[in-house]
Amino acid sequence: METFLIKTLQLILSLSILVIVHEMGHFLFARLFKTRVEKFCLFFDPWFTLFKFKPKHSDTEYGLGWLPLGGYVKIAGMIDESLDTEQLKKPVQPWEFRAKPAWQRLLIMTGGVLFNFLLAIVIYAMILFAWGDTYIPVQKAPLGMEYNEAMHRAGFQDGDVLLSADGVPLERMDGDLLMAIVDARQVTVLRGGQEASVYIPDGMMDQLLADSVRFADFRYPFVIDSLQAGGPAMAAGMMPGDSITRMDGRPVSYTDFYFEMRRRQSEAPRLLASATSAQEADSLSRALRTVSLTYMRGGQEREVTLQADTAYLIGTFAVAEAARLLPVVHREYGFFESIPAGVALGVNTLKGYVGQMKYVFSKEGAKQLGGFGTIGSIFPDTWDWHRFWSMSAFLSVILAFMNILPIPALDGGHVFFLLYEIVTRRKPSDAFMERAQMVGMFILFGLLIWANLNDVLRFLF
């Protein structure tokens, strides 16, 4: 319950910041061009508002809605989500949106998107300034990567070290690396000390989406941080700091060891049931529980043979932290260095997200659409300001891009019709804009229902 509350609070706080900044973009451009803003509301307020006030000598009422699905500014003389067309039947006033030149209306409508993207850049720059940039170079991962089934089918093998995609070096584990792989024809890996090529099949992203698990992760060396007192490993003389390199003569990572013991445990009932005598069953049981380990201590290789218990455990291992197991690169940024780096990070994030959008319209991509449950899940279980601001910056980029799509009811829909007006010098009729707004809202609510239904189905099944 505590984890749910922490994630929910982070989600609400992040969305509140993003919505306020987005609507502030519309608000400030409207005020710049002396356009009246009748209402500024955080969250939607159908039927009633939780809180509202109107400062003296102000044309704007500020409010807090109860439905945390976004927010809005109600600009006089404009057909928006409220579908208030009564004001449009009155004579045009100089302070109305419809009275302004098309280029001013265009800036008012793009203000929200612009402010969201600028917010993302500012957040990225401040993250780099406050925490720097930390990542693990994929080319220097000592045990390579572990891959999901779709990657295995394409020809990748656990332990492969990613080197390049179509000749472009691969550097860090992020969305750019995934896109580089799925868009490439050939990926070069280091396998068994030699370079090998993996040819990427068509439809690779659809296969990865169908797997619904991360395409790859680092293989962590099995370095012991602590041992269970009295366990077989401690009794055999193993100590914290020992690095287990082989299991029954085969190279092993911590994950390899864990899954091998799980496999033995799951196969034990079937194998023991096939025994023809108690003596044979006892012999099989001991063989299944016997583990030969090779480990390094102080630069010297040692070997030990252990007997796992009936739960196929050889004691509780606390594996050393990832930062101590893998090569970590960390770079600090001064204040003025962080600004261009933040711009570059914001632009690259936007480019990466735009590149991934084409897969949303595939069958598997549509299944992966997520609603508020999916968004909330990306926040950490504990309050972590670094992760919070990183996720908020990413969501701000998404909000900017989604809002500029040419869908009626979104900013991009208004921009599309304004560009049409500028090019043709013909303004769409109010009746047409009203119908377009209704169609757009129907599309948006359909997408919202679909995305949140996916969340429910994933939770249930």
SULQUIQUI-V571368 format. One record per backbone hydrogen bond with DSSP energy under -0.5 kcal/mol. CO is the residue of the C=O (numbers start at 1). NH is the residue of the N-H. E is the energy in kcal/mol with one decimal. If there is no record, write none. Layout:
# SULQUIQUI-V571368
co=CO nh=NH e=E
co=CO nh=NH e=E
This chain:
# SULQUIQUI-V571368
co=1 nh=5 e=-2.2
co=2 nh=6 e=-2.4
co=3 nh=7 e=-2.5
co=4 nh=8 e=-2.5
co=5 nh=9 e=-2.7
co=6 nh=10 e=-2.2
co=7 nh=11 e=-2.4
co=8 nh=12 e=-2.7
co=9 nh=13 e=-2.6
co=10 nh=14 e=-2.6
co=11 nh=15 e=-2.7
co=12 nh=16 e=-2.3
co=13 nh=17 e=-2.2
co=14 nh=18 e=-2.4
co=15 nh=19 e=-2.9
co=16 nh=20 e=-2.5
co=17 nh=21 e=-2.4
co=18 nh=22 e=-2.4
co=19 nh=23 e=-2.9
co=20 nh=24 e=-2.2
co=21 nh=25 e=-1.6
co=22 nh=26 e=-1.3
co=23 nh=27 e=-2.6
co=24 nh=28 e=-3.0
co=25 nh=29 e=-1.7
co=26 nh=30 e=-2.3
co=27 nh=31 e=-2.6
co=28 nh=32 e=-2.3
co=29 nh=33 e=-1.6
co=30 nh=35 e=-3.3
co=31 nh=34 e=-1.6
co=36 nh=38 e=-0.6
co=36 nh=76 e=-2.4
co=38 nh=61 e=-1.9
co=39 nh=74 e=-2.6
co=40 nh=63 e=-2.4
co=41 nh=43 e=-0.6
co=41 nh=72 e=-2.3
co=42 nh=65 e=-3.1
co=44 nh=66 e=-0.9
co=44 nh=67 e=-2.3
co=46 nh=48 e=-1.6
co=51 nh=64 e=-2.9
co=53 nh=62 e=-3.0
co=55 nh=58 e=-1.4
co=61 nh=40 e=-2.7
co=62 nh=53 e=-2.5
co=63 nh=42 e=-2.2
co=64 nh=50 e=-1.8
co=64 nh=51 e=-1.3
co=66 nh=68 e=-0.8
co=67 nh=44 e=-2.4
co=67 nh=69 e=-2.6
co=70 nh=43 e=-1.6
co=72 nh=41 e=-3.0
co=73 nh=75 e=-0.8
co=74 nh=38 e=-2.6
co=74 nh=39 e=-1.2
co=75 nh=78 e=-0.9
co=76 nh=97 e=-3.4
co=77 nh=98 e=-0.5
co=78 nh=80 e=-0.7
co=80 nh=83 e=-1.7
co=83 nh=85 e=-1.1
co=85 nh=89 e=-0.5
co=86 nh=89 e=-1.4
co=87 nh=90 e=-1.1
co=93 nh=96 e=-1.9
co=95 nh=36 e=-2.7
co=96 nh=99 e=-1.0
co=97 nh=100 e=-1.5
co=101 nh=104 e=-0.6
co=101 nh=105 e=-2.1
co=102 nh=106 e=-2.3
co=103 nh=107 e=-1.7
co=104 nh=108 e=-2.2
co=105 nh=109 e=-2.1
co=106 nh=110 e=-1.8
co=107 nh=111 e=-0.9
co=110 nh=114 e=-2.6
co=111 nh=115 e=-2.5
co=112 nh=116 e=-2.1
co=113 nh=117 e=-2.2
co=114 nh=118 e=-2.4
co=115 nh=119 e=-2.4
co=116 nh=120 e=-2.1
co=117 nh=121 e=-2.0
co=118 nh=122 e=-2.5
co=119 nh=123 e=-2.8
co=120 nh=124 e=-2.8
co=121 nh=125 e=-2.6
co=122 nh=126 e=-2.4
co=123 nh=127 e=-2.5
co=124 nh=128 e=-2.3
co=125 nh=129 e=-2.1
co=126 nh=130 e=-2.6
co=127 nh=131 e=-3.2
co=127 nh=132 e=-0.9
co=128 nh=132 e=-0.9
co=128 nh=333 e=-0.7
co=133 nh=331 e=-2.4
co=135 nh=137 e=-0.6
co=135 nh=329 e=-3.3
co=136 nh=173 e=-0.5
co=137 nh=140 e=-1.4
co=138 nh=141 e=-1.1
co=141 nh=144 e=-1.1
co=144 nh=219 e=-2.1
co=145 nh=159 e=-3.3
co=146 nh=217 e=-2.0
co=148 nh=152 e=-2.1
co=149 nh=153 e=-2.6
co=150 nh=154 e=-1.4
co=151 nh=155 e=-0.7
co=151 nh=156 e=-2.3
co=152 nh=155 e=-1.1
co=157 nh=160 e=-2.5
co=160 nh=145 e=-1.6
co=160 nh=162 e=-0.6
co=161 nh=190 e=-2.4
co=163 nh=170 e=-2.5
co=164 nh=188 e=-2.6
co=165 nh=168 e=-2.0
co=167 nh=169 e=-0.6
co=168 nh=165 e=-2.4
co=171 nh=138 e=-2.1
co=172 nh=174 e=-1.2
co=174 nh=178 e=-1.7
co=175 nh=179 e=-2.4
co=176 nh=180 e=-2.3
co=177 nh=181 e=-1.9
co=178 nh=182 e=-2.6
co=179 nh=183 e=-2.0
co=181 nh=184 e=-1.0
co=185 nh=200 e=-1.3
co=186 nh=166 e=-3.0
co=187 nh=198 e=-2.7
co=188 nh=163 e=-2.4
co=188 nh=164 e=-1.6
co=189 nh=191 e=-0.6
co=189 nh=196 e=-2.8
co=190 nh=161 e=-2.0
co=191 nh=194 e=-1.5
co=194 nh=191 e=-3.5
co=196 nh=189 e=-2.9
co=198 nh=187 e=-2.9
co=198 nh=200 e=-0.6
co=201 nh=204 e=-0.9
co=203 nh=207 e=-1.7
co=204 nh=208 e=-2.1
co=205 nh=209 e=-2.7
co=206 nh=210 e=-2.0
co=207 nh=211 e=-1.4
co=208 nh=212 e=-1.1
co=208 nh=213 e=-0.5
co=215 nh=148 e=-1.9
co=217 nh=146 e=-3.5
co=218 nh=220 e=-0.7
co=220 nh=254 e=-2.1
co=221 nh=223 e=-1.6
co=222 nh=224 e=-0.5
co=222 nh=244 e=-2.8
co=223 nh=320 e=-2.4
co=224 nh=241 e=-3.2
co=226 nh=318 e=-2.0
co=228 nh=231 e=-2.0
co=231 nh=235 e=-2.5
co=232 nh=236 e=-1.6
co=233 nh=238 e=-2.2
co=234 nh=237 e=-1.6
co=239 nh=242 e=-2.0
co=242 nh=224 e=-2.7
co=242 nh=244 e=-0.6
co=243 nh=296 e=-2.5
co=244 nh=222 e=-0.7
co=245 nh=252 e=-2.1
co=246 nh=294 e=-2.3
co=247 nh=250 e=-1.8
co=250 nh=247 e=-2.6
co=253 nh=257 e=-2.2
co=254 nh=258 e=-2.3
co=255 nh=259 e=-2.6
co=256 nh=260 e=-2.2
co=257 nh=261 e=-2.1
co=258 nh=262 e=-1.9
co=259 nh=263 e=-2.4
co=260 nh=264 e=-2.3
co=261 nh=265 e=-2.1
co=262 nh=266 e=-2.3
co=263 nh=267 e=-2.0
co=264 nh=268 e=-1.5
co=265 nh=269 e=-0.6
co=267 nh=271 e=-2.3
co=268 nh=272 e=-3.0
co=269 nh=273 e=-1.9
co=270 nh=274 e=-0.8
co=271 nh=274 e=-0.6
co=272 nh=275 e=-1.2
co=277 nh=281 e=-2.3
co=278 nh=282 e=-2.5
co=279 nh=283 e=-2.2
co=280 nh=284 e=-2.6
co=281 nh=285 e=-2.5
co=282 nh=286 e=-2.2
co=283 nh=287 e=-2.0
co=284 nh=288 e=-2.5
co=285 nh=289 e=-1.7
co=286 nh=290 e=-0.7
co=287 nh=290 e=-0.6
co=289 nh=308 e=-3.3
co=291 nh=293 e=-0.6
co=291 nh=306 e=-3.1
co=292 nh=248 e=-3.3
co=293 nh=304 e=-2.3
co=294 nh=245 e=-2.8
co=294 nh=246 e=-1.7
co=295 nh=302 e=-3.2
co=296 nh=243 e=-2.0
co=297 nh=300 e=-1.8
co=300 nh=297 e=-2.6
co=302 nh=295 e=-2.6
co=304 nh=293 e=-3.2
co=306 nh=291 e=-2.8
co=306 nh=308 e=-0.6
co=309 nh=312 e=-2.3
co=313 nh=309 e=-2.6
co=314 nh=233 e=-1.2
co=315 nh=314 e=-0.6
co=315 nh=317 e=-0.6
co=316 nh=228 e=-0.6
co=317 nh=319 e=-0.7
co=318 nh=225 e=-3.1
co=318 nh=226 e=-1.0
co=321 nh=324 e=-1.6
co=321 nh=325 e=-0.6
co=322 nh=325 e=-1.3
co=322 nh=326 e=-2.3
co=327 nh=137 e=-0.5
co=329 nh=135 e=-2.3
co=331 nh=133 e=-2.5
co=334 nh=338 e=-2.2
co=335 nh=339 e=-0.8
co=336 nh=340 e=-0.7
co=337 nh=341 e=-1.4
co=338 nh=342 e=-2.5
co=339 nh=343 e=-2.2
co=340 nh=344 e=-2.5
co=341 nh=345 e=-2.3
co=342 nh=346 e=-2.5
co=343 nh=347 e=-2.6
co=344 nh=348 e=-2.6
co=345 nh=349 e=-2.3
co=346 nh=350 e=-2.2
co=347 nh=351 e=-2.7
co=348 nh=352 e=-2.6
co=349 nh=353 e=-2.3
co=350 nh=354 e=-2.7
co=351 nh=355 e=-2.3
co=352 nh=356 e=-1.5
co=353 nh=357 e=-1.2
co=354 nh=358 e=-0.6
co=356 nh=359 e=-1.6
co=357 nh=360 e=-1.4
co=357 nh=361 e=-0.6
co=358 nh=361 e=-0.5
co=359 nh=362 e=-1.3
co=362 nh=366 e=-2.4
co=363 nh=367 e=-1.2
co=364 nh=368 e=-1.0
co=365 nh=368 e=-0.6
co=365 nh=369 e=-0.6
co=366 nh=369 e=-0.8
co=371 nh=375 e=-2.3
co=372 nh=376 e=-2.8
co=373 nh=377 e=-1.7
co=374 nh=378 e=-0.7
co=375 nh=378 e=-1.0
co=376 nh=379 e=-1.4
co=382 nh=384 e=-0.6
co=384 nh=388 e=-2.9
co=385 nh=389 e=-2.7
co=386 nh=390 e=-2.0
co=387 nh=391 e=-2.8
co=388 nh=392 e=-2.3
co=389 nh=393 e=-2.4
co=390 nh=394 e=-2.0
co=391 nh=395 e=-2.7
co=392 nh=396 e=-2.1
co=393 nh=397 e=-1.8
co=394 nh=398 e=-2.2
co=395 nh=399 e=-2.9
co=396 nh=400 e=-2.2
co=397 nh=401 e=-2.4
co=398 nh=402 e=-3.2
co=399 nh=403 e=-2.0
co=400 nh=404 e=-1.0
co=401 nh=404 e=-0.7
co=402 nh=405 e=-0.9
co=403 nh=412 e=-3.0
co=405 nh=407 e=-2.8
co=406 nh=408 e=-0.5
co=407 nh=410 e=-2.3
co=407 nh=413 e=-1.0
co=410 nh=413 e=-0.7
co=410 nh=414 e=-1.5
co=411 nh=415 e=-2.6
co=412 nh=416 e=-2.3
co=413 nh=417 e=-2.0
co=414 nh=418 e=-2.2
co=415 nh=419 e=-2.7
co=416 nh=420 e=-2.1
co=417 nh=421 e=-2.0
co=418 nh=422 e=-2.5
co=419 nh=423 e=-2.5
co=420 nh=424 e=-2.8
co=421 nh=425 e=-2.0
co=429 nh=433 e=-2.4
co=430 nh=434 e=-2.3
co=431 nh=435 e=-2.1
co=432 nh=436 e=-2.7
co=433 nh=437 e=-2.3
co=434 nh=438 e=-1.9
co=435 nh=439 e=-2.3
co=436 nh=440 e=-2.7
co=437 nh=441 e=-2.3
co=438 nh=442 e=-2.0
co=439 nh=443 e=-2.3
co=440 nh=444 e=-2.6
co=441 nh=445 e=-2.6
co=442 nh=446 e=-1.9
co=443 nh=447 e=-2.4
co=444 nh=448 e=-2.5
co=445 nh=449 e=-2.4
co=446 nh=450 e=-2.5
co=447 nh=451 e=-2.7
co=448 nh=452 e=-2.1
co=449 nh=453 e=-2.2
co=450 nh=454 e=-2.1
co=451 nh=371 e=-0.9
co=451 nh=455 e=-1.4
co=452 nh=456 e=-1.9
co=453 nh=457 e=-2.6
co=454 nh=458 e=-2.5
co=455 nh=459 e=-2.0
co=456 nh=460 e=-2.2
co=457 nh=461 e=-2.7
